[in-house]
Amino acid sequence: IKHTPKASPTMSKIDSKDLEKLKELSAKTYREQSIWFLNAYWAKLFESDAKSCEKIWDYMNKFIELDVKKKGKGCELNEFDAHRFLEHFGLTLSVKEMREKLREIDIDFNKHVSITEFFIYSFDTLADVHHLVTASQGEKDMEKINEAQRLLTKAQSDCEAAREKARLSKEAAEVAKESKLLAIKAENEAKKVEGELRRVQGEQRAAQEALEAEEKKLASKKAKLKKTANDMTTGVVKRGKAANQLEQLEAKDPLPLQRAKITQAAVVKKCEKATKKAAKATAKAVKAREVAEADEAKAKAAAQDAENAVSEAEKAIEAAQQFLEKVKEEVKGAGKGKLWMLDRELEEARKFMPKHKLKKLEKKVAAEKKA
């Protein structure tokens, strides 16, 4: 927040060490700053005010959303995005007006707004900077809190893994569905081509039968003519005529036979072509069916992986929930703010669970509380 520093009654009361600590706090991630602020003012501002806790949650997530470069690893917004942040929540003050208020503590003058700076302004804790920067963060219970954090992180990781497995399962199912449709299409095409082949084969048989009939007919005629030509009991003219006709038939096939041969030859080529086409279509259909069956197997495996991942995520959520409830009962002092944050993050993770299983978990936790 860059400006020309001006001395002020408030600033003069802030120790330089506190200012340095405030800079260090403002350099932490949005989540770390939010937890620190919750811990620092838990008893004063948040313990009995769920709405204020939710404001911290909403503010933190909006800061992360607007920080397009660093996201959750960021710690402050530039002026433009800070304006967008204020507009989103319907806050009428400008960044300049907020800076005028915050200049009294003279943090770093870098034309950026950390979430801690915004919290100080929003919750009007400017005069209480020493308490903020020196507030206990639940150090005596840190081992328990860290274990709760570890279980939450595992639950979040398992939920993310389950979501990814579900995405992959959905994709695999879609691929399997498409492969099945392609296989059916290929098989239908193969059946169609096979039907055409059978029709052409029928034409081939008919053409062959017609050819054989013409050849038989010709052979019979030749035999008859030959017999007549060699029958010495028959007149010379008749024998000569028969011999002449036989010579013509030997020299050239009659027109019907010629047509039969041409037709048969054409049908043979047509049948060969149809046979190749049918073989190709059949091979394609077989391959498509193999692919479809393989994709179906992959889809089933992916679905099982997704189901297993969901089961693991549910177990992790349950373990985190049960341990967190226990720690919340045990931790009495500082650290309550972080526990609230863990609980709120776990609530987001629980949204992943099916409703009936979530109700079962809530009943189990409630029963354990009573016990």
SULSUL-V380402 format. One record per residue. N is the residue number from 1. SS is DSSP state (2 for helix, 1 for strand, 0 for the rest). BURIAL is + if it has 24 or more other ideal C-beta (glycine too) atoms within 12 Angstrom, else -. Layout:
BEGIN
N&SS&BURIAL ; N&SS&BURIAL
END
This chain:
BEGIN
1&0&+ ; 2&0&- ; 3&0&- ; 4&0&- ; 5&0&- ; 6&0&- ; 7&0&- ; 8&0&- ; 9&2&- ; 10&2&- ; 11&2&+ ; 12&2&- ; 13&2&- ; 14&0&+ ; 15&0&- ; 16&2&- ; 17&2&- ; 18&2&+ ; 19&2&+ ; 20&2&- ; 21&2&+ ; 22&2&+ ; 23&2&+ ; 24&2&- ; 25&2&+ ; 26&2&+ ; 27&0&+ ; 28&0&+ ; 29&0&+ ; 30&2&+ ; 31&2&+ ; 32&2&+ ; 33&2&+ ; 34&2&+ ; 35&2&+ ; 36&2&+ ; 37&2&+ ; 38&2&+ ; 39&2&+ ; 40&2&+ ; 41&0&+ ; 42&2&+ ; 43&2&- ; 44&2&- ; 45&2&+ ; 46&2&+ ; 47&0&- ; 48&0&- ; 49&0&- ; 50&2&- ; 51&2&- ; 52&2&+ ; 53&2&+ ; 54&2&- ; 55&2&+ ; 56&2&+ ; 57&2&+ ; 58&2&- ; 59&2&+ ; 60&2&+ ; 61&2&+ ; 62&2&+ ; 63&2&+ ; 64&2&+ ; 65&2&- ; 66&2&+ ; 67&0&+ ; 68&0&- ; 69&0&- ; 70&0&- ; 71&2&- ; 72&2&+ ; 73&2&- ; 74&0&+ ; 75&0&+ ; 76&1&+ ; 77&1&+ ; 78&1&+ ; 79&2&- ; 80&2&- ; 81&2&+ ; 82&2&+ ; 83&2&- ; 84&2&- ; 85&2&+ ; 86&2&+ ; 87&2&- ; 88&2&- ; 89&0&- ; 90&0&- ; 91&0&- ; 92&0&- ; 93&0&- ; 94&0&- ; 95&2&+ ; 96&2&- ; 97&2&- ; 98&2&+ ; 99&2&+ ; 100&2&- ; 101&2&+ ; 102&2&+ ; 103&0&+ ; 104&0&+ ; 105&0&+ ; 106&0&+ ; 107&0&+ ; 108&0&+ ; 109&0&- ; 110&0&- ; 111&0&- ; 112&1&+ ; 113&1&+ ; 114&1&+ ; 115&2&+ ; 116&2&+ ; 117&2&+ ; 118&2&+ ; 119&2&+ ; 120&2&+ ; 121&2&+ ; 122&2&+ ; 123&0&+ ; 124&0&- ; 125&0&+ ; 126&2&+ ; 127&2&- ; 128&2&+ ; 129&2&+ ; 130&2&- ; 131&2&+ ; 132&2&+ ; 133&2&+ ; 134&2&- ; 135&0&+ ; 136&0&+ ; 137&0&+ ; 138&0&+ ; 139&2&- ; 140&2&- ; 141&2&+ ; 142&2&- ; 143&2&- ; 144&2&+ ; 145&2&+ ; 146&2&- ; 147&2&+ ; 148&2&+ ; 149&2&+ ; 150&2&- ; 151&2&+ ; 152&2&+ ; 153&2&- ; 154&2&+ ; 155&2&+ ; 156&2&+ ; 157&2&- ; 158&2&+ ; 159&2&+ ; 160&2&- ; 161&2&+ ; 162&2&+ ; 163&2&- ; 164&2&- ; 165&2&+ ; 166&2&+ ; 167&2&- ; 168&2&- ; 169&2&+ ; 170&2&- ; 171&2&- ; 172&2&+ ; 173&2&- ; 174&2&- ; 175&2&- ; 176&2&+ ; 177&2&- ; 178&2&- ; 179&2&+ ; 180&2&+ ; 181&2&- ; 182&2&- ; 183&2&+ ; 184&2&- ; 185&2&- ; 186&2&+ ; 187&2&+ ; 188&2&- ; 189&2&- ; 190&2&+ ; 191&2&- ; 192&2&- ; 193&2&+ ; 194&2&- ; 195&2&- ; 196&2&- ; 197&2&+ ; 198&2&- ; 199&2&- ; 200&2&+ ; 201&2&- ; 202&2&- ; 203&2&- ; 204&2&+ ; 205&2&- ; 206&2&- ; 207&2&+ ; 208&2&- ; 209&2&- ; 210&2&- ; 211&2&+ ; 212&2&- ; 213&2&- ; 214&2&+ ; 215&2&- ; 216&2&- ; 217&2&- ; 218&2&+ ; 219&2&- ; 220&2&- ; 221&2&+ ; 222&2&+ ; 223&2&- ; 224&2&- ; 225&2&+ ; 226&2&- ; 227&2&- ; 228&2&+ ; 229&2&+ ; 230&2&- ; 231&0&- ; 232&0&- ; 233&0&- ; 234&0&- ; 235&0&- ; 236&2&- ; 237&2&- ; 238&2&- ; 239&2&- ; 240&2&- ; 241&2&- ; 242&2&+ ; 243&2&- ; 244&2&- ; 245&2&- ; 246&2&+ ; 247&2&- ; 248&2&- ; 249&2&+ ; 250&2&- ; 251&2&- ; 252&0&- ; 253&0&- ; 254&0&- ; 255&2&- ; 256&2&- ; 257&2&+ ; 258&2&- ; 259&2&- ; 260&2&+ ; 261&2&- ; 262&2&- ; 263&2&- ; 264&2&+ ; 265&2&- ; 266&2&- ; 267&2&+ ; 268&2&- ; 269&2&- ; 270&2&- ; 271&2&+ ; 272&2&- ; 273&2&- ; 274&2&+ ; 275&2&- ; 276&2&- ; 277&2&- ; 278&2&+ ; 279&2&- ; 280&2&- ; 281&2&+ ; 282&2&- ; 283&2&- ; 284&2&- ; 285&2&+ ; 286&2&- ; 287&2&- ; 288&2&+ ; 289&2&+ ; 290&2&- ; 291&2&- ; 292&2&+ ; 293&2&- ; 294&2&- ; 295&2&+ ; 296&2&+ ; 297&2&- ; 298&2&- ; 299&2&+ ; 300&2&- ; 301&2&- ; 302&2&+ ; 303&2&- ; 304&2&- ; 305&2&- ; 306&2&+ ; 307&2&- ; 308&2&- ; 309&2&+ ; 310&2&+ ; 311&2&- ; 312&2&+ ; 313&2&+ ; 314&2&+ ; 315&2&- ; 316&2&+ ; 317&2&+ ; 318&2&+ ; 319&2&+ ; 320&2&+ ; 321&2&+ ; 322&2&+ ; 323&2&+ ; 324&2&+ ; 325&2&+ ; 326&2&- ; 327&2&+ ; 328&2&+ ; 329&2&- ; 330&2&- ; 331&0&+ ; 332&0&- ; 333&0&- ; 334&0&+ ; 335&0&+ ; 336&2&+ ; 337&2&+ ; 338&2&+ ; 339&2&+ ; 340&2&+ ; 341&2&+ ; 342&2&+ ; 343&2&+ ; 344&2&+ ; 345&2&+ ; 346&2&+ ; 347&2&+ ; 348&2&- ; 349&2&+ ; 350&2&+ ; 351&0&- ; 352&0&+ ; 353&0&+ ; 354&0&- ; 355&2&- ; 356&2&- ; 357&2&- ; 358&2&- ; 359&2&- ; 360&2&- ; 361&2&+ ; 362&2&- ; 363&2&- ; 364&2&- ; 365&2&+ ; 366&2&- ; 367&2&- ; 368&2&- ; 369&2&- ; 370&2&- ; 371&0&-
END
